[in-house]
Each structure stands twice: as C-alpha cells, then as structure tokens.
C-alpha cells in the first residue's frame, strides 16, 4: 500500500509530541513493506523553533536516529498532484495548514485514495472554532487519539467514521536498558506551555520532590521566567530541550518519573494519556501519575503505575518508590508488559490498516 502522511513535522519534536508517535508508526509500516511518504512544511513552527534554539544539528541528527524515515519539506503551494500520485491511504494531521487540509480534500473528491484526518490535541474542545473552520468535506474519516475526542467528532456528524486511534510507544527504541545501571532521583520530561498545568506541577511534582529532598531533573521547552524561578525554588535542575530519541537513556538513569496531565485532559477530554505515559512504561521506569481518569481501561493503576489522588499521596508514593526496590521492579515489569501486550506502534499499525480495510482502502492494482 502506498501511504502518504502530511504532518506538522517528523524531523522535529520541539514541543511536538505527535512526531514521536508518527515516527514509530511509519517505521512499523515501512518494516512491513508498505511504501511510505511523509511531507512537512519547511518553515513549520516546531522545526523553526528547534533550529532557532539549537541550530540545524538536531534536524540533521534525525536521520541518524531514524535512518529508515524521510520527511520531505515543502514550501507554500506544494505540488499536491505529485505528492498524492498513486496514493492508497493519506493521513493529514490536525496541525497541518488549513489551506493545505482543504486542498488535499479537494484532491480526494476526484481521487481514488482514502483520506483520514488525524487529531491528537485538545483544540476540538479548547478552541472549537479553529477545528470547525477546517474544510473536511471530502475526508473519509477521523482518527482521534481517545474515545472522548472521538465522541466530540461524532457530535460534529462523523458518526461511525470517527475512530479511536490512541498514541503508543515505539517499542523498537523505547525499552528498558540492556544493562541496568545505578538510578537516582526523579525526572520529568514535558513542556511548561501555556500554564495549562502550572498549579498541578507545583502540587504533584515540585513540592513533593522538594519536601523529600529528591533530586529532580526537568527537560522541556517554553519555560517562562516564572516557571524557571519555580524550578529553582524547588531545587530542580532545568536541562532544557531533549531529543526524543535520547529519552530512554535519561529514563534509565532515574528512579522514577511523573505524569502531570494538562487540565483539558482531566476536565474536557478525560481518559486520554499523553505519549509520555506509553514511552515511560515501555522504558521500564516506575511511573507516578497526578489524577486522571483511565476511562478506557488502557492500563491498570496500582499495577502498571501508581496514581496519586492528592499531593500528599504523591509524596507518599515517591517515598515508597525511593525506598523499595521490589516495588520499583514490580512497576517496571508490569509497565513494560502492558505496553508489549496492547500499546506498541505495531498495535497501532494493525489498527490503522484495519480501519483502512473497513473503509474500503486496497492497494492499487497495476495495469497489465
């Protein structure tokens, strides 16, 4: 099958977590013999900010980490006819330029490929007008990264054509270390962003680690001066942006990590974990979670990770993990097991191909 993907970026993961998932899924599809092509804007927000902060070396380094993947950068007004020539399945991510989303849809009106819109953000509830302005008239379906988001699209009239397609771990690269090494402290990898979880980070990360005198390393971008001051006051070490391919090695050096969901994923879109949950569990690092509702039973809290329903409970969990090697090993083993059983990019590739088959996609037959 010839699969074409339009993404905000594949080469840059600067404040762009969807790149993690797409890299894993496209790698899996390539390994299965599919003909995969990816396109992204040459001046996209993520890659532009990454280059501004760190130069072009991280962009060049993408090829070393993912030698099988190629993402072709395009300028305004790309040659869509050439990009879509022979396509059987086309994926368009929701951070794609609205004009390009509409133009691809118009090609679908007269084409023979299956066209799916891929949404991995909360804009459908936090900024519904932005989504309603997108022209999805000729799209065949929506891939939503959680049931609550799929339900929003069903309310827009998509009905059975709104599919749940959760993110997952690239188990080829995110895995426990081959050789166990000494671990210490807590690591949090995430972006401060737009103050969507500032209070929660204080309550469930900064204060508990400070009270327990646990070393805390923080990786991420978009930290304003007020956030950096909060980290310094808590005794945390801010280490800036990290390439996602380097995350497994960082997890391997730390005793535990924490998931603090953005507010929209606890209020408007409960049940949707970020990709960091999948990646942490895949790497076999004990995971602690601030409150979120696993409404789709993706995991088993208490076995795969520990859920803290209050800041004091988070402090208790941190203390227990720091003191109990058996607990750490149990969480690490169970976390990796649930990823292997249900939540790898191989599972999501299976799901994508099943959705395509359900909607009628089939490899194009060459003329005799």
Helices and strands as residue ranges (DSSP letters): E 2-6, H 18-31, E 35-41, H 45-54, H 57-65, E 71-74, H 80-84, E 89-93, H 98-109, E 114-119, H 123-126, H 128-132, E 141-144, H 147-155, G 159-161, E 162-164, E 186-189, H 198-201, I 202-206, H 207-212, E 216-219, H 225-233, E 237-240, G 244-246, H 247-252, E 256-259, H 264-267, H 275-282, E 286-289, E 306-307, H 311-323, H 325-342, H 345-358
